[in-house]
Amino acid sequence: MLKALEQGLELREFVGIETALTSPWTDEEPAVIPVKELMSMFNNKISFDSIEKAQELDIFRFDENKEQVHVRSMKTIKAASELASTGIPFQDLLNIVKMLRQNVDVECVANELVKLVATHVLQKYNDDSALPIENLPQLADLIWRLRPLAEMAMHAELARAMEKSANHILGDKLEQMIKQLDV
């Protein structure tokens, strides 16, 4: 850092790149809610097994007094609550999260995406040449732009898979139900 400052790098440029690299990749903040609120969200139908599984998956965890719940993603909990209100058991939703994590190595996909940037964007800088100071703001900007782009790509791919599954599974089921009406 001192060398970079001696070469004319402004502290804000250094902090900009560091912030881009170390900031959370989501704008969602973890939340702490009362246990009663969590239970209410699921109409008091969360089993002990589901609670254990949710903690294993790091969906949420209880504080030491078991009065508050530290929730990693309220979006996830709210989506699960909505789905559970339709009759889908919370335990089954947690099984889907576990399956997703087992079948899609999200960390591997993230590594490969970041490697693309390192390979194709930073390739012009080899071990013998330093990154020009004037390029640091552009690099920080690229890292910030990568965040929503990665999210859009993952969202689009999940949407494609959901459309395919919905057409196949729900289409077949609805077709059977309609045939029964004609009887």
C-alpha angles and dihedrals in degrees: 000000000000091000091051091049090050089053092055103269110149117228091238090058091051092046089047093058092042091050091049090053100042104035118106113268092228132060089216115105121211111254137213115215134171115266088238090059092051091049091047091053087061096040089251090292102122112124124217088246090055091050091052092047093048089053092048089052090048091239089133141339134203124241118242092268092050089231099105132045122213105215118197094200124015088189088062093046092047092049091048090048092052092048092046089053088063090058101268109136116241089229090060091050090052089051088057091052090050091047091049091053092047097045101037112047093211092181090054091050090048091049092051093049092050089046088058089059092046092047102041104028102034095035092101089066112068128180091276097055127059122226106261111250092231089062096058095087091051091049092049089049091051091053091050091049091049091064100067092034092057090047092049092050093050091045092050092049092049090047090052091051093045091051091051093048094043092051092048103039103028093036091055092045093049091047090055091048092050091049089055090055091058092058 
